[in-house]
Amino acid sequence: MKLFIYHFTIIAALSLFMISCVKANSDDKYVEGNIKITQKEFAETLNDLPPDIKKNIIKNRAVFLSYIERLIIISDKDNNFIFFPVDKTRNLLENFIPSDLKELDKEGLPVNKNGMQLRANTITALKEMSDAASANKIELLISSAFRSFEYQKNLYNYYISTHGKEKADKFSAFPGASQHQLGTVVDFGSITLEFKDTPEGKWIKENGWKYGFSLSYPLDFEEATGYIYEPWHYRYITKEGALVEKEFFNGLQYLFLNYLAEHESFFKDRLVK
C-alpha cells in the first residue's frame, strides 16, 4: 500500500510539472502576426477590459492584432490625432488647429449654416456616408463641426452662466477637452435627444460605423465618458477603427480609444517591419 501511494505521488507530481511546462510554453509562445508579442504579454494588455470583451479578443487574437497593426500605421500617418482620446483628463493644446480644415458648404454637404469646417479625411468619409444616406432618402444635416479652443471656451462659459457649472459639465466640454477641436467630429440634426427617434438618427446609428463614424457618448455610460447621452455626436475614427470598435469593444468608443492609447507604443515597439 505504501509503495502504491509513493508511485501515485510521483506520478501526480510529474503530471503537475508537465502541465506547468505546457502552460509556460504556451505563455511564452508568440502570437501569430507581425507584432512580436507572447501570449502572456498580450493577455496582460487586456487585464482592464470587461470579461466578455477580453474573452472575444483572446479567442480571435491573431485577427485582433492584425487590426492593431493596421491602426498603428494609420495613427503614424496622422500624427496620432485620429485616435487621440480627447476627454476630461486628456486635453488638446490651446493652439491646436488641424492644418487641413475645409469648409463644408463648399464641399456640397448639407449644413444648417455656412462656414463650418472639418478635416479633409473626415469630409471624404462624410461625403460617402451622406451619399449612401441620400440613396435611402435620408438627409444627414450637419449642425456643428470643428470648434477652436477659443470658441469652446466661450461656449462653455455661456453654458455655465445659464445652467451652472455642475450641470454644464455633464453636456459641455471645457476648452481643450472637446472632441470638436480635432476637426473630426460632427453633430447631426437637431442636437437634441429626439434625434435618436428620427429616420436620420436611426440610420446613422445603424450604418455610421461602415463609413468610420462612431457614437462618442452612448446611453447609460455617463459615468465612463463624463457626458450625458448624445445621439447626435459622432466622431470619425476611420473605417478600420470603427470596425475594431464594433467587433471587439461592443461599439464603445471610449473603451476602444483608451485601450489603443494605453498600449499603442507597446505594440509599436514590437512591430516587425
C-alpha positions as CSV (number, residue, x, y, z in Angstrom):
1,M,0.0,0.0,0.0
2,K,2.8,2.4,0.9
3,L,4.5,1.6,-2.4
4,F,1.3,2.4,-4.3
5,I,1.0,5.7,-2.6
6,Y,4.6,6.5,-3.3
7,H,4.2,5.8,-7.0
8,F,0.9,7.7,-7.2
9,T,2.6,10.7,-5.5
10,I,5.4,10.7,-8.1
11,I,3.0,10.3,-11.0
12,A,0.9,13.2,-9.7
13,A,3.9,15.4,-9.2
14,L,5.2,14.6,-12.7
15,S,1.7,15.4,-14.2
16,L,1.6,18.8,-12.4
17,F,5.1,19.5,-13.7
18,M,4.2,18.6,-17.2
19,I,1.0,20.8,-17.1
20,S,3.0,23.7,-15.8
21,C,5.6,23.3,-18.5
22,V,2.9,23.2,-21.2
23,K,1.3,26.4,-19.7
24,A,4.7,28.1,-19.5
25,N,5.5,27.1,-23.1
26,S,2.0,28.4,-24.2
27,D,2.5,31.7,-22.4
28,D,5.9,32.1,-24.0
29,K,4.7,31.3,-27.4
30,Y,4.5,34.3,-29.8
31,V,1.1,35.2,-31.2
32,E,0.8,34.8,-35.0
33,G,1.5,38.0,-37.0
34,N,3.9,40.9,-37.4
35,I,3.7,42.1,-33.8
36,K,6.3,40.1,-31.8
37,I,4.4,39.5,-28.6
38,T,3.9,36.4,-26.4
39,Q,0.5,35.2,-25.5
40,K,1.2,36.1,-21.8
41,E,2.2,39.7,-22.8
42,F,-0.8,40.0,-25.0
43,A,-3.2,38.7,-22.3
44,E,-1.8,41.3,-19.8
45,T,-2.8,44.2,-22.1
46,L,-6.4,43.0,-21.7
47,N,-6.5,43.0,-17.9
48,D,-8.6,46.1,-17.5
49,L,-11.2,45.2,-20.1
50,P,-14.6,43.7,-19.3
51,P,-14.6,39.8,-19.2
52,D,-16.8,39.4,-22.3
53,I,-14.6,41.7,-24.4
54,K,-11.4,40.1,-23.1
55,K,-12.7,36.6,-24.0
56,N,-13.7,37.6,-27.5
57,I,-10.3,39.2,-28.2
58,I,-8.3,36.3,-26.9
59,K,-10.4,33.9,-29.0
60,N,-9.6,35.9,-32.1
61,R,-6.2,37.3,-31.1
62,A,-4.5,36.9,-34.4
63,V,-7.2,38.8,-36.2
64,F,-7.3,41.4,-33.5
65,L,-3.6,42.0,-33.6
66,S,-3.7,42.3,-37.4
67,Y,-6.2,45.1,-36.9
68,I,-4.0,46.7,-34.3
69,E,-1.1,46.6,-36.7
70,R,-3.1,48.5,-39.3
71,L,-4.3,51.1,-36.8
72,I,-0.7,51.8,-35.8
73,I,0.2,52.5,-39.4
74,I,-2.9,54.8,-39.8
75,S,-2.1,56.6,-36.5
76,D,1.6,57.2,-37.5
77,K,0.5,58.8,-40.8
78,D,-2.0,61.0,-38.9
79,N,0.5,62.1,-36.2
80,N,-1.6,60.1,-33.7
81,F,-4.5,62.5,-33.5
82,I,-7.0,60.4,-35.4
83,F,-7.3,58.1,-32.3
84,F,-6.3,60.5,-29.6
85,P,-8.9,60.1,-26.8
86,V,-9.8,63.7,-26.0
87,D,-11.7,63.8,-22.7
88,K,-11.7,65.5,-19.3
89,T,-8.3,64.1,-18.5
90,R,-6.5,64.2,-21.9
91,N,-6.8,67.6,-23.5
92,L,-5.7,69.4,-26.6
93,L,-3.4,72.5,-26.5
94,E,-4.9,76.0,-27.0
95,N,-3.0,76.4,-30.3
96,F,-4.1,73.0,-31.8
97,I,-5.8,73.6,-35.1
98,P,-5.8,70.9,-37.8
99,S,-3.9,72.1,-40.9
100,D,-6.3,70.5,-43.5
101,L,-9.6,72.0,-42.5
102,K,-12.1,72.7,-45.3
103,E,-15.5,74.4,-45.3
104,L,-18.4,72.0,-45.6
105,D,-20.8,74.2,-47.6
106,K,-18.1,74.4,-50.3
107,E,-17.9,70.6,-50.4
108,G,-21.6,70.2,-51.3
109,L,-22.6,68.8,-47.9
110,P,-26.0,69.6,-46.2
111,V,-25.3,72.2,-43.4
112,N,-27.5,74.4,-41.3
113,K,-25.1,77.3,-41.5
114,N,-22.1,78.2,-43.8
115,G,-18.5,78.4,-42.6
116,M,-18.4,75.1,-40.6
117,Q,-15.2,73.1,-41.1
118,L,-13.8,69.6,-40.9
119,R,-10.6,67.8,-41.7
120,A,-10.1,66.6,-45.3
121,N,-10.2,62.9,-44.3
122,T,-13.5,63.3,-42.4
123,I,-15.1,65.2,-45.2
124,T,-14.2,62.4,-47.6
125,A,-15.8,59.8,-45.3
126,L,-18.8,62.1,-44.6
127,K,-19.5,62.6,-48.3
128,E,-19.6,58.8,-48.8
129,M,-21.9,58.4,-45.9
130,S,-24.1,61.3,-46.9
131,D,-24.5,59.9,-50.5
132,A,-25.4,56.4,-49.0
133,A,-28.0,58.1,-46.8
134,S,-29.4,60.1,-49.7
135,A,-29.8,56.9,-51.7
136,N,-32.2,55.8,-48.8
137,K,-34.0,59.2,-48.9
138,I,-32.2,60.3,-45.7
139,E,-30.5,63.7,-45.4
140,L,-27.9,64.0,-42.7
141,L,-27.9,67.6,-41.8
142,I,-24.7,68.9,-40.2
143,S,-25.3,71.2,-37.3
144,S,-21.9,71.6,-35.7
145,A,-18.3,70.6,-36.7
146,F,-14.8,72.0,-35.8
147,R,-14.6,74.2,-32.8
148,S,-11.5,76.1,-31.9
149,F,-10.2,76.3,-28.3
150,E,-11.4,79.9,-28.1
151,Y,-14.8,79.0,-29.5
152,Q,-15.3,76.2,-27.0
153,K,-14.1,78.5,-24.2
154,N,-16.8,81.0,-24.9
155,L,-19.5,78.3,-25.4
156,Y,-18.5,76.5,-22.1
157,N,-18.6,79.8,-20.2
158,Y,-22.0,80.6,-21.7
159,Y,-23.4,77.2,-20.5
160,I,-22.0,77.8,-17.0
161,S,-23.7,81.2,-16.9
162,T,-27.1,79.8,-18.0
163,H,-27.1,76.3,-16.4
164,G,-24.4,76.4,-13.6
165,K,-21.1,74.6,-13.7
166,E,-22.3,71.2,-12.3
167,K,-25.0,70.8,-14.9
168,A,-22.9,72.3,-17.8
169,D,-20.1,69.8,-17.2
170,K,-22.4,67.0,-18.0
171,F,-23.1,68.1,-21.5
172,S,-20.3,70.6,-22.4
173,A,-16.6,70.2,-22.5
174,F,-14.2,72.8,-21.1
175,P,-11.8,74.3,-23.6
176,G,-9.2,71.7,-24.7
177,A,-11.4,68.8,-23.7
178,S,-13.8,69.0,-26.6
179,Q,-13.5,66.4,-29.4
180,H,-14.8,69.0,-31.8
181,Q,-11.4,70.7,-31.7
182,L,-10.0,67.6,-33.5
183,G,-11.9,68.6,-36.7
184,T,-13.2,65.0,-37.0
185,V,-16.5,65.3,-35.1
186,V,-20.0,66.1,-36.4
187,D,-23.2,67.0,-34.6
188,F,-26.2,66.0,-36.7
189,G,-29.7,67.2,-36.9
190,S,-31.5,68.9,-34.0
191,I,-28.8,68.2,-31.4
192,T,-31.5,67.0,-29.0
193,L,-32.4,63.6,-27.6
194,E,-35.3,63.5,-30.0
195,F,-32.8,63.0,-32.8
196,K,-32.4,59.3,-31.9
197,D,-36.0,58.6,-32.9
198,T,-35.8,60.4,-36.3
199,P,-35.1,58.4,-39.5
200,E,-31.7,60.2,-39.7
201,G,-30.8,59.3,-36.1
202,K,-31.8,55.6,-36.7
203,W,-30.0,55.4,-40.0
204,I,-26.7,56.7,-38.7
205,K,-26.8,54.6,-35.6
206,E,-27.2,51.5,-37.8
207,N,-24.8,52.5,-40.6
208,G,-22.3,55.1,-39.4
209,W,-19.6,52.6,-38.5
210,K,-19.5,51.4,-42.1
211,Y,-18.1,54.8,-43.0
212,G,-15.8,55.3,-40.0
213,F,-18.1,57.2,-37.7
214,S,-18.5,56.3,-34.0
215,L,-21.0,57.5,-31.4
216,S,-19.0,59.2,-28.7
217,Y,-21.4,59.4,-25.8
218,P,-23.7,56.4,-25.7
219,L,-26.7,55.8,-23.5
220,D,-26.1,54.6,-19.9
221,F,-22.3,55.4,-20.0
222,E,-22.3,58.9,-18.5
223,E,-20.0,57.8,-15.6
224,A,-17.5,56.3,-18.0
225,T,-17.5,59.1,-20.7
226,G,-18.2,62.0,-18.4
227,Y,-21.1,63.2,-20.5
228,I,-24.8,62.6,-21.0
229,Y,-26.1,60.5,-23.9
230,E,-25.7,62.4,-27.1
231,P,-27.2,60.5,-30.0
232,W,-26.2,63.3,-32.4
233,H,-22.5,63.4,-31.7
234,Y,-20.3,61.2,-34.0
235,R,-16.5,61.1,-34.3
236,Y,-14.7,59.9,-37.4
237,I,-12.2,57.2,-36.4
238,T,-11.6,55.6,-39.8
239,K,-13.4,52.6,-41.2
240,E,-10.8,50.3,-39.7
241,G,-11.1,51.9,-36.3
242,A,-14.9,51.7,-36.3
243,L,-14.8,48.1,-37.4
244,V,-12.4,47.2,-34.5
245,E,-14.6,49.1,-32.1
246,K,-17.7,47.3,-33.3
247,E,-16.3,43.8,-33.5
248,F,-14.2,43.8,-30.3
249,F,-15.3,46.7,-28.0
250,N,-19.1,46.4,-28.1
251,G,-19.2,49.6,-30.1
252,L,-17.9,51.6,-27.1
253,Q,-15.6,54.4,-28.4
254,Y,-14.2,55.4,-25.0
255,L,-13.2,51.8,-24.3
256,F,-11.5,51.3,-27.7
257,L,-9.6,54.6,-27.7
258,N,-8.5,54.2,-24.1
259,Y,-7.1,50.7,-24.9
260,L,-5.3,51.9,-28.0
261,A,-3.9,55.0,-26.3
262,E,-2.6,52.9,-23.4
263,H,-1.0,50.2,-25.5
264,E,-0.1,51.7,-28.9
265,S,3.5,52.4,-28.0
266,F,3.9,48.9,-26.5
267,F,2.6,47.3,-29.8
268,K,4.5,49.7,-32.0
269,D,7.8,48.8,-30.3
270,R,7.1,45.1,-31.1
271,L,6.0,45.6,-34.7
272,V,8.3,43.8,-37.1
273,K,8.9,46.0,-40.2
